[in-house]
Amino acid sequence: MNKVAITTNSACISAAEARKYDVTIIPFHIIMDGKDYLDSEIDMESLYARLDERQNLPTSSTPTIEEFLQVFSQLSQSAESILHISMPQAFTGAYNLALQAKEAAGEKLPQTTIEVIDSRTVGGGLLLICIEAAKAAKQGRNIKEVVELVNHLIPRVSEISSRDALFYLDKGGRIFEAKSWAEAEAVSSFRTIGEIDASTGGVLKPLARAKTKGQIMNKMVDIVNERVKGKKLRAAIIHTNVPDQAEQLKQMILSQFQCEKFYVSEGSAAVAVSTGQGLINLSFYGSD
């Protein structure tokens, strides 16, 4: 029996990364043309084309309590404890559903300890936390030790991101304090850098703005420099259909900072539905 199994949402980690680090994904659903698909079942090229039309937009929905319970039950056969690391409560109902599933599992799986943590972040920020938790679990740490590690990481992780338009976040009701910037962006040429992490309470707050992606990337590098203060860096980039821009930003970071780990991946369908094309999500923290 493993001591701890790690689970998380599909909007932060790819299937390949999940397999590599032994993280179990509990997928979101995508509703398109009245049909319900799992996050992993969507053809991304077709989805991007649909999103660009800005009409009859797909939507995302959370896993059900039953789906959480099914995963918890399967993992209980090979793990003493389960830690679910969730996107922020303010961003998705999946956090509260995970808590309800934990409560229900108390009767069905009395021998299994289940913990649910609100990561306060999204995308690459949640990816970084999940991978470190999974590594600790593989090292044989118990549930208390892994939870302590995660709670130590959450306030240290920064998540900053830019997208081609705030339209999709606004449409999905996830615009929070950037509402006025979304309205201004619709009639101007600037792009927004927003932040979602513990420092913002797990909601989107506008951080900076610029007119071009090049200027946005320079500002992102400046923000990393201000916050890391010479420490070694652990970082992740998640993008939606802009691999060249993701690689460009990665090289900019590598040219200025000593990086212990750097992950780059394309966001899932749930990420694309929430943000549209052109997302550059940069998450990082300075290692001890």
Summary of the structure (lengths in Angstrom):
residues: 288
radius of gyration: 18.4
end to end distance: 30.9
largest distance: 57.4
contacts: 1037
relative contact order: 0.16
helix: 46%
strand: 26%
